[in-house]
């Protein structure tokens, strides 16, 4: 949702007041600064909408009159355009120690970004994050520059400030041209580890910026098995002083079997299995970001998987419909749930579920 502020003066002067001389006996004319000003606000909600058939194929060629958008139960007057607007894309890449084995595949996607997603006039920026959020490449459409930026990303600390990276990306997109579609491609695990920013703030920035977020999920089970463990600390109790079963050997292998610790660390596989089971019942943060913006989660294991999902996202972005409107119910503050319908049977529609709006006093409405 964008908010535009307009100032109107009650009269227009052809020359500044200080260049005009008042006739004798008459008071000097008012300057522009002295004239009363009236402030009005115009809202525009943008819903990037994807339409697929029963087999999941993207549907092109729909006409504007075939769509209907409902905002809090009220049908809105909408404008529908095919996705021909230039694209502004921020690629956020997790770059902490747990994804070190995955980064070589991620570094290869530069040509895919240029040729598959951006189109002719699109531009991209590259962000890497561990405990820091670093802009590796500012806005460009040069594929070589994107590839160089990706190649500079190396695994860092144990922290993953994913929410901070999303907030940074949303701020970068805020200043992009108004006619651009705004998209974040987030390549990360599904769990934030150490952000200072809050998920609520990230969601609000995405909502107010009319931003769609797609995620490429890095499998935590795989990274847990492949992550290099730090050197173990010396045991506080010498091996010979540990407790074992009567008559047992005091070898390091026997002590590890009794304590469940290997090289100073609890077996990562067992820990991750429990986390995976828990995540079945609790939504992850990437799911919250994608659902709130009308994007989608994808996952990959190999470069072939990564190439396939990037190309699919590019096809989706080129097949979307841009639905925009000014809400007819500006006095209704709070969360506005929206629904998009198409008057053809068997089609599936995915778009943002709603937006936040503050009520505007009646005297300030346009």
N, C-alpha and C positions, 0 to 999 in steps of 0.2 A: 504494500500500500504506500503510495507516495502522497506527500502533503505539500501543496504549493501555496505560497503566501503572495498575495497581490496587493499593491498599494494604488489607490486611486485618488487624484486631487480633484477638487470641485471646479477648477477652471484651468485653462491652458494659456500660457504667456508666450508670445513670440520672442521676447527679449527678456533677459534677466532684469529683475526689478532695479538693481543698482545702476543700469545703463539708461534708465528712463527718468526724465525730469518732470516733476509734477508741476502743472500750471499754477500760476499765482492764485492764492486763496483756496487751493484745494489740498486735501491731505494726500500724502504720498501713497502710491499703490502698495498693496501687500506683496511681500516677497513669496516665493514658492514655499519657503519654510513655514510661513505664517498661515497658509491655507489649511483648512481642516482635512484630515485624512481618514479614510474608511478602510478597514481591514476585512477582507473576505477570505475564506478558505475553500479550496477545491480538492476533493479526494478522488484518487483513481486507484482502483484495485485491479491488479493484473493476475490472471490465473492461467499459467502455462498448462495446457491440457493434452494428455496423451490418449488416443483412442486405438483400441486393438480389437480384432475379431476373436472368434472362439478359439482359434489356433494360436493366438498371441502375435499375429502379424499386424503391423502398424497400418492404420487405415488413412489414406490420403484422399483429397478431393471433396471433402464434406463442405457444404455451403453454410454461410452464417445463419440462414433462417432455420437450419436443422438443429441448432443448439438452443438450449434454454438454461439459464442460470437462475437459481433461487437463493436469495440471501435472507436468512431468518424468516423463511416462509413467504417472502415477497419476490415475485418474478421481476427481474431487472432488465433494463434496456441495455443491450450489450453490443460491442463491436468485436467481430471475429475475423482474425487474419491468419493466414498460413505463416509458418515459422520461417520468414525470410529476413527478419531483422538480424543485424550483426550480433555476434555472441561475445560476451566477456566471461572468460573462464579462469577461475583460480584453482590450481592443482595443489592440494595439501598432502604431503607425503610424511608419514611417520618415519622417524630416523633415529630411533633409540637402539639399544643393544639387542633387543629381542627380535628385530626384523633384519638383522645383518645378512642372513642367508636369502632374504627375499629381495633386497635392494637391487642386486644385479638384474633381475627381471624388470623391475620398475624403471630402471635407467634406460631401457630400450624403447619406451613408449613415445619418445619425442616426435618421431615421424608420424605416428598414429594421431597425435594431438593435432598436428598441422593439417594432415590430409583428410582425416575422418571426422573430426569434431568441429574445428574452427570454421571451416568453409572459407569463402573468398575474403571476407572482411573482418573475421573474428580476431580477437587478441587474447593472449593467455599470460598469466603470471604464475610463478612457481614458489611454493612455500615448503620448507622443511621444519620439522619440530621434534624435539625431545623435551628437555626441560626449558629449552629456548624455542622461540618462534622466529625463524630467519627467512627473509625474503631473498630467495636465491636468484630470482629473475623478475624484474618489473615488467610492465605491460609490453608485449611484443607479439608479432605474428611470424617472426623468423624461426623456422624449425630448427636451424642449427643452434641458435641461442638457447632454445628450450632444451635441446639435447645436452649442451654444455652445462647448463644449470643442473639438470638431473644427474649428470656424471659427477658433479661436485658434492653431491649428497653422500655422506658417510655415516655409519652407525655411531651414535653418541652415548649418552648417559642411560641410566635405567628408567628415567622418567618419560612419560608420554603426555604432554600438555595438549591433548586433542581439542578440548573446548576453547582454549586460548587461541589455537590456530584457526578455528572456525570464526571466532570473533574478529580476528585480524583480517581474514579473508572477506568477511562481510563489510568491514570498514573500507577495504580497498575497492570493493564493488560499489559502495555507496556513491563514490565520485565519478563513476563511469557515465557515459552519455545516456540520456533518458531513453533513447530509442534502442538501446542494447538489451538483449536478454542476458540475465545474470545467473551464472551457474557455478557451483562449487563441486569439484571432483575430489573426494576425500579417500585417500588410500591409507587404511589404518586398521588396527585391531578394534574390536567393538567396545573396549573399556578405556576410559580416561584414567590416567595415573599422574596426578600432580598439578592440574590446572589451577590457576588463581581465579579465573573467571567462572561464573556459574552457568549451568545449563540453561536456566531461565533467561539470562541475558543473551546467550547465543541464539536461543529460539526467537526472542523479540527482535534481534538484529536481522535475522533471516526473514521474519514476517514483514517487518517494515521496509526491508529492502527489496521485496518481491523476488527473492532469491530461491532457486531450486537447488537442492543438494542431492547428489548421487554418491553412494559409497561403494568402494571396492574393498571388501572385508578380507583382512589377512587372518588366516585361521590360527587361533591362539594355541590349539593343540599341537599343530606342526611347529610353531615357533618355540613352544616350550621344550620340545624334544631337541631342537636344533640350536638353541641359545647356548653360547659358551658361558660356563659357570665361572665365577671369580675364584681365585686360589683359596683353598679352605683355610680357615683359621686353625692354629694349633689347638688340640683338645685341651680343655681345662684340667681334665683328669688323665693321667698317663694310662696307656692301654692296659698295663699290668694291674692297675688298681680298679678296673671296671668289674662289674658283676656278671657272671656267666652261670649257666646251668652247672650243677655239680659234675665235675669230671670233664667239663668242656674245655676246648682249646682256647688260649688267649691270643688268637691270631686276629689281625685287622678285619679279615673277612667275616669271622665269627662275630666280632663286636658290631660290625655293620648290620649283620642279619638280625641281631638282637635289638638294636636301637632304631632301625629303619632309616638311618642316615648314611648317605653315600657321598664321599668327598666333601663332607661338611654341609650338605644340603639335603632337605627332604626330597624324596623322589618327585621330580616335577610332573611326571605323567599322572600320578595318582591325584595330585592337587588339581591339575587342570581338568581331569575327568569330572571331579565334583563341581568345579566352576561351570563346565559345560552343561551339566545336569541342572544346575540352578538357573542358568540363563534360559532354560526352556520356559520357566514360569515368570521371569522378570525381563521386561523390555530393556534392551541395551540402548546406549546413547545414540548410536548410529541409527537405530530404528526410530528413535524419537525425532532426530533431525530430518530423516527422509520422509517420514509420514507427515510431519508438520508442514513440509514444503511441496509435497507432491512428487518427490523424487523416489528413488528405489534403491534397495540394497542388492549388491551383487557380490559374489565371492570367487576366489581363484586359488589354485594351487601351483600351477605351472605357468610358464610364459605363454603357452598356447591358450590356456584359459584366460589369462589377462588380455591377450590380443583380442580374443573373441568378445569379451564383455565390453572392452573399450569401443570396438567397432559397433556393437549393438547400441551402446549409449549414443554414439554419434548418429546412428540411423534414427533413434528415437528423437533426438533433438532436432533433426531435420524434418521430422514428420509431425511435430507438435502444432497445436493451434493456440494462438494468443488471444485470450478472451479478456477484454478490459471493459470497465464500466465505472460510473460514479454512483455510489449507493443512493437509493431513493429514501433511505431511512437514517439520515445522519444524526437524528436525535436519540438513537438507540445506542448508547455506549456499551462497552464490554466486548465479549467475544462474539463474532458473527460467523455462524456456521453456514457454509455455502455448499450447494450441490449443483453439478453440471449434468444435464441430460441431453441425449441425442435421440431424435425421432426415428431411429432405425433399430430393428430388433437384433439381438444377439451381439451387441457391441459392449465392450467394457471401457469405462472412462476412469482415468486417474488424474487428479488435480489436487491442489492444496485444499485441505478440509475447511479452512476459514481464516480469519484474521482478527486482530484486535483493533478497536476503534474507541477513541474518547468522544463523548458527546459534544457537539458544537452548539453554543447558544444560538437561539433563533435569529437574533439581530446580526450575527456574524456569518450567516449562511449566504451563499451566492444565489 
